[in-house]
Structure formats: C-alpha cells, structure tokens
Amino acid sequence: MAPKTTTATRRLKQDYLRLKKDPVPYINAEPNPSNVLEWYYVVCGPVDSVYAGGYYLGRLVFPKDFPFKPPSIYMITPNGRFKTNTRLCLSISDYHPDKWNPAWSVSTILTGLLSFMLENKKTLGSIDMTDFERQLLAAKSLESNLRDENFCELFPELTMTIQKEIEKRNLAKAKEEESSSMDNSQLENIVFQPVVSNILMGG
C-alpha cells in the first residue's frame, strides 16, 4: 500500500471519530465499509428552509493523496439545488484544488456544502428551481431514499425515521380522504332530502 493512501486512510478515520464526537448539524455521514475513500452523506433539510422535511443523499470521493487534495462531491437525491450524480463545482471540491486547505476536515466539507445548498449562488452543477418545486422534491425524497441500497444500509436509523414519516403521511391522507368523503355524503343528503320531501308531499 502506498504511503499516501495510508495517510489518507489515517486522516479519514480521525475525521470520522471527530464527526461522531461533534456532528455537523443537519448532516449524517458514513464511509463505505469496503472503501474508506468513498463516503456517503445525508443532508436533513433544515426546518426553516425550502428543504424542510427532505432527506438528501450524496457522495464524497476522496483522492488517495487526501488531505493534500480535495474530494469530488456529488448529490444523489433530486433536490432542486444541484444536479444529481454530477461533480459539483464548490470551493471545497476538486474543481478548485488551488483553494483547498489540507487542514480542512470532512466536517468542514459538509458544513460548506450545506451552507452553499441554502444559498442561491450559481455554480457548475447547480440548477434553478422555484421554492415550491424544491418543496415538492423534499416531499418526494423520502420514497426516493428508501429505494437506495446505500442509504438503507449505511443509515438504518434515518431509514426507520423515514418509514415512520411515510406511515404518518399516509394515515393523515387517508383521514383527509375519509373526511372529504363524509362531507360529500352529507352534502348529498342536504340536497336530496328536500327533493324526497317534496315528492312525498306531492309537491
């Protein structure tokens, strides 16, 4: 094994321990069990943003000479801010090695990614969508992630959270449809009863 790979592996393990001790708000991250140079992350949409209620899976691919060179950053879940499965052009990504600081950690990368996601600055890999469209994608992201094997395998707690959220959503929808059906039935009775009364009274 090359010395640079050893350095990257050691550094990423240190970053992982730091991340577990001091998590980045709204973000979970786990390395690929079979390849420490590939990480998956999940952004949980902040409550005061258009991404509220959404869960966004993404991927970090670190070079063998990390931390001396930056990683590639990808977003997997449709989100309305970034193109999916496309290298993102950010100051913390491999698009800008000249701006990279070897002292930056995985936590730094994820914090920067979330900050940029919440802004509307344009960059290579970003897309324009309305707030409403992004809110729709946030709602759809739950089912989308349950279909992703990496998400379910690496983030079992989030998977359970999403499953419970979908159950709540379906239950609320069923109650709403039941209530609407009852309202329509009552309305039909209100209209129908006078007609029956008139017929019986010979009117």
C-alpha positions as a Markdown table, in Angstrom:
| # | Residue | x | y | z |
|---|---|---|---|---|
| 1 | Met | 0.0 | 0.0 | 0.0 |
| 2 | Ala | 1.4 | 3.4 | -1.0 |
| 3 | Pro | 2.3 | 5.8 | 1.8 |
| 4 | Lys | -0.1 | 8.5 | 0.5 |
| 5 | Thr | -3.0 | 6.1 | 0.7 |
| 6 | Thr | -2.0 | 5.2 | 4.3 |
| 7 | Thr | -2.0 | 8.9 | 5.1 |
| 8 | Ala | -5.5 | 9.4 | 3.6 |
| 9 | Thr | -6.9 | 6.4 | 5.4 |
| 10 | Arg | -5.5 | 7.5 | 8.8 |
| 11 | Arg | -6.7 | 11.1 | 8.3 |
| 12 | Leu | -10.2 | 9.9 | 7.3 |
| 13 | Lys | -10.5 | 7.7 | 10.3 |
| 14 | Gln | -9.6 | 10.6 | 12.5 |
| 15 | Asp | -12.1 | 12.8 | 10.8 |
| 16 | Tyr | -14.8 | 10.1 | 11.3 |
| 17 | Leu | -14.1 | 9.9 | 15.0 |
| 18 | Arg | -14.3 | 13.7 | 15.2 |
| 19 | Leu | -17.5 | 13.7 | 13.3 |
| 20 | Lys | -19.1 | 11.2 | 15.6 |
| 21 | Lys | -18.0 | 13.2 | 18.7 |
| 22 | Asp | -19.1 | 16.5 | 17.2 |
| 23 | Pro | -21.7 | 16.0 | 14.5 |
| 24 | Val | -22.4 | 18.6 | 11.8 |
| 25 | Pro | -25.9 | 20.0 | 12.3 |
| 26 | Tyr | -28.5 | 18.5 | 9.8 |
| 27 | Ile | -25.9 | 16.1 | 8.3 |
| 28 | Asn | -25.0 | 12.4 | 8.8 |
| 29 | Ala | -22.0 | 10.8 | 7.1 |
| 30 | Glu | -20.7 | 7.3 | 6.8 |
| 31 | Pro | -17.7 | 5.8 | 4.9 |
| 32 | Asn | -18.3 | 2.9 | 2.5 |
| 33 | Pro | -17.4 | -0.2 | 4.6 |
| 34 | Ser | -15.3 | -1.6 | 1.7 |
| 35 | Asn | -13.6 | 1.7 | 0.7 |
| 36 | Val | -12.8 | 4.4 | 3.2 |
| 37 | Leu | -12.1 | 6.8 | 0.3 |
| 38 | Glu | -15.8 | 6.8 | -0.6 |
| 39 | Trp | -18.2 | 8.4 | 1.9 |
| 40 | Tyr | -22.0 | 8.9 | 1.8 |
| 41 | Tyr | -23.7 | 11.7 | 3.5 |
| 42 | Val | -27.3 | 12.7 | 4.1 |
| 43 | Val | -28.5 | 16.3 | 4.4 |
| 44 | Cys | -31.6 | 16.6 | 6.5 |
| 45 | Gly | -33.4 | 19.7 | 5.3 |
| 46 | Pro | -33.3 | 22.5 | 8.0 |
| 47 | Val | -36.8 | 23.3 | 9.3 |
| 48 | Asp | -36.5 | 27.0 | 8.3 |
| 49 | Ser | -35.6 | 26.2 | 4.7 |
| 50 | Val | -37.4 | 25.1 | 1.5 |
| 51 | Tyr | -35.7 | 21.8 | 2.0 |
| 52 | Ala | -37.5 | 21.1 | 5.3 |
| 53 | Gly | -38.7 | 17.6 | 5.6 |
| 54 | Gly | -36.4 | 16.4 | 2.9 |
| 55 | Tyr | -33.5 | 13.9 | 3.1 |
| 56 | Tyr | -30.8 | 14.3 | 0.5 |
| 57 | Leu | -28.2 | 11.5 | -0.1 |
| 58 | Gly | -24.9 | 12.5 | -1.6 |
| 59 | Arg | -21.4 | 11.1 | -2.1 |
| 60 | Leu | -17.8 | 12.2 | -1.4 |
| 61 | Val | -14.9 | 10.6 | -3.3 |
| 62 | Phe | -11.5 | 11.3 | -1.7 |
| 63 | Pro | -8.3 | 11.1 | -3.7 |
| 64 | Lys | -5.5 | 8.8 | -2.5 |
| 65 | Asp | -3.4 | 11.8 | -1.5 |
| 66 | Phe | -6.1 | 13.4 | 0.7 |
| 67 | Pro | -5.9 | 15.7 | 2.7 |
| 68 | Phe | -3.4 | 17.3 | 0.3 |
| 69 | Lys | -6.0 | 17.3 | -2.4 |
| 70 | Pro | -9.8 | 17.9 | -2.1 |
| 71 | Pro | -12.6 | 15.3 | -2.8 |
| 72 | Ser | -15.2 | 15.1 | -5.5 |
| 73 | Ile | -18.7 | 16.0 | -4.3 |
| 74 | Tyr | -21.9 | 14.6 | -5.7 |
| 75 | Met | -25.6 | 14.9 | -4.8 |
| 76 | Ile | -27.7 | 11.7 | -5.5 |
| 77 | Thr | -31.2 | 12.6 | -4.3 |
| 78 | Pro | -33.2 | 15.1 | -6.6 |
| 79 | Asn | -33.2 | 18.3 | -4.6 |
| 80 | Gly | -33.8 | 21.3 | -6.9 |
| 81 | Arg | -30.4 | 23.0 | -6.0 |
| 82 | Phe | -27.8 | 20.7 | -7.5 |
| 83 | Lys | -27.7 | 18.3 | -10.5 |
| 84 | Thr | -27.7 | 14.7 | -9.4 |
| 85 | Asn | -24.7 | 12.4 | -9.9 |
| 86 | Thr | -22.7 | 15.3 | -11.2 |
| 87 | Arg | -19.4 | 16.6 | -9.8 |
| 88 | Leu | -20.2 | 19.9 | -8.0 |
| 89 | Cys | -18.1 | 22.9 | -8.5 |
| 90 | Leu | -17.5 | 24.3 | -5.0 |
| 91 | Ser | -14.6 | 25.9 | -3.3 |
| 92 | Ile | -14.2 | 22.8 | -1.1 |
| 93 | Ser | -14.3 | 20.3 | -4.1 |
| 94 | Asp | -11.8 | 19.1 | -6.6 |
| 95 | Tyr | -12.9 | 21.7 | -9.0 |
| 96 | His | -10.8 | 24.2 | -7.0 |
| 97 | Pro | -7.6 | 22.5 | -5.8 |
| 98 | Asp | -5.9 | 25.9 | -5.6 |
| 99 | Lys | -8.3 | 27.0 | -2.9 |
| 100 | Trp | -8.1 | 23.8 | -0.9 |
| 101 | Asn | -6.6 | 23.8 | 2.6 |
| 102 | Pro | -5.2 | 20.5 | 3.9 |
| 103 | Ala | -6.3 | 21.4 | 7.4 |
| 104 | Trp | -10.0 | 21.2 | 6.3 |
| 105 | Ser | -11.8 | 18.1 | 7.5 |
| 106 | Val | -14.8 | 16.1 | 6.4 |
| 107 | Ser | -16.8 | 18.2 | 8.8 |
| 108 | Thr | -15.6 | 21.4 | 7.1 |
| 109 | Ile | -16.5 | 20.0 | 3.7 |
| 110 | Leu | -20.1 | 19.0 | 4.8 |
| 111 | Thr | -20.6 | 22.4 | 6.6 |
| 112 | Gly | -19.6 | 24.2 | 3.5 |
| 113 | Leu | -21.8 | 22.1 | 1.3 |
| 114 | Leu | -24.9 | 22.7 | 3.5 |
| 115 | Ser | -24.1 | 26.5 | 3.5 |
| 116 | Phe | -23.9 | 26.6 | -0.3 |
| 117 | Met | -27.0 | 24.5 | -0.6 |
| 118 | Leu | -29.0 | 27.0 | 1.4 |
| 119 | Glu | -27.8 | 29.9 | -0.8 |
| 120 | Asn | -28.8 | 30.6 | -4.4 |
| 121 | Lys | -25.4 | 31.3 | -5.9 |
| 122 | Lys | -24.9 | 29.8 | -9.3 |
| 123 | Thr | -22.1 | 27.4 | -10.0 |
| 124 | Leu | -21.3 | 24.5 | -12.3 |
| 125 | Gly | -23.6 | 21.7 | -11.2 |
| 126 | Ser | -26.3 | 24.0 | -9.7 |
| 127 | Ile | -29.8 | 24.4 | -11.1 |
| 128 | Asp | -32.6 | 26.9 | -10.8 |
| 129 | Met | -36.0 | 25.9 | -9.4 |
| 130 | Thr | -38.7 | 27.7 | -7.5 |
| 131 | Asp | -39.2 | 27.2 | -3.8 |
| 132 | Phe | -42.4 | 25.4 | -4.5 |
| 133 | Glu | -40.6 | 22.9 | -6.8 |
| 134 | Arg | -37.9 | 22.3 | -4.2 |
| 135 | Gln | -40.6 | 21.7 | -1.5 |
| 136 | Leu | -42.2 | 19.1 | -3.8 |
| 137 | Leu | -38.9 | 17.4 | -4.2 |
| 138 | Ala | -38.4 | 17.4 | -0.4 |
| 139 | Ala | -41.6 | 15.5 | 0.0 |
| 140 | Lys | -40.6 | 13.0 | -2.7 |
| 141 | Ser | -37.1 | 12.5 | -1.3 |
| 142 | Leu | -38.4 | 10.1 | 1.4 |
| 143 | Glu | -39.5 | 7.4 | -1.0 |
| 144 | Ser | -36.6 | 8.1 | -3.3 |
| 145 | Asn | -34.1 | 7.3 | -0.5 |
| 146 | Leu | -35.9 | 4.1 | 0.6 |
| 147 | Arg | -35.2 | 2.8 | -2.9 |
| 148 | Asp | -31.4 | 3.4 | -2.5 |
| 149 | Glu | -29.5 | 0.4 | -1.1 |
| 150 | Asn | -26.6 | 2.5 | 0.1 |
| 151 | Phe | -29.0 | 4.8 | 2.1 |
| 152 | Cys | -30.8 | 1.9 | 3.8 |
| 153 | Glu | -27.5 | 0.1 | 4.6 |
| 154 | Leu | -25.5 | 3.0 | 5.9 |
| 155 | Phe | -28.2 | 5.0 | 7.6 |
| 156 | Pro | -30.6 | 2.5 | 9.2 |
| 157 | Glu | -31.9 | 5.0 | 11.8 |
| 158 | Leu | -32.8 | 7.5 | 9.2 |
| 159 | Thr | -34.4 | 4.8 | 7.2 |
| 160 | Met | -36.7 | 3.9 | 10.1 |
| 161 | Thr | -37.4 | 7.6 | 10.7 |
| 162 | Ile | -38.5 | 8.0 | 7.0 |
| 163 | Gln | -40.6 | 4.8 | 7.1 |
| 164 | Lys | -42.5 | 6.2 | 10.2 |
| 165 | Glu | -42.9 | 9.6 | 8.5 |
| 166 | Ile | -44.3 | 8.0 | 5.4 |
| 167 | Glu | -46.7 | 6.0 | 7.6 |
| 168 | Lys | -47.9 | 9.2 | 9.3 |
| 169 | Arg | -48.3 | 10.9 | 6.0 |
| 170 | Asn | -50.4 | 8.0 | 4.5 |
| 171 | Leu | -52.5 | 7.9 | 7.7 |
| 172 | Ala | -53.2 | 11.6 | 7.5 |
| 173 | Lys | -54.0 | 11.4 | 3.8 |
| 174 | Ala | -56.4 | 8.5 | 4.5 |
| 175 | Lys | -58.2 | 10.5 | 7.2 |
| 176 | Glu | -58.4 | 13.5 | 5.0 |
| 177 | Glu | -60.0 | 11.5 | 2.2 |
| 178 | Glu | -62.4 | 9.9 | 4.6 |
| 179 | Ser | -63.4 | 13.3 | 6.0 |
| 180 | Ser | -63.8 | 14.6 | 2.5 |
| 181 | Ser | -66.0 | 11.6 | 1.6 |
| 182 | Met | -68.2 | 12.2 | 4.6 |
| 183 | Asp | -68.6 | 15.9 | 3.8 |
| 184 | Asn | -69.7 | 15.0 | 0.2 |
| 185 | Ser | -72.1 | 12.4 | 1.6 |
| 186 | Gln | -73.6 | 15.0 | 4.0 |
| 187 | Leu | -73.9 | 17.5 | 1.2 |
| 188 | Glu | -75.8 | 15.0 | -1.0 |
| 189 | Asn | -78.2 | 14.3 | 1.9 |
| 190 | Ile | -78.8 | 18.0 | 2.3 |
| 191 | Val | -79.7 | 18.3 | -1.4 |
| 192 | Phe | -81.5 | 15.0 | -1.6 |
| 193 | Gln | -83.8 | 15.2 | 1.5 |
| 194 | Pro | -85.8 | 18.3 | 0.3 |
| 195 | Val | -86.4 | 16.6 | -3.0 |
| 196 | Val | -87.7 | 13.5 | -1.4 |
| 197 | Ser | -89.9 | 15.5 | 1.0 |
| 198 | Asn | -91.4 | 17.4 | -1.9 |
| 199 | Ile | -92.2 | 14.1 | -3.7 |
| 200 | Leu | -93.8 | 12.6 | -0.7 |
| 201 | Met | -95.8 | 15.7 | 0.0 |
| 202 | Gly | -96.9 | 15.7 | -3.6 |
| 203 | Gly | -95.1 | 19.0 | -4.2 |
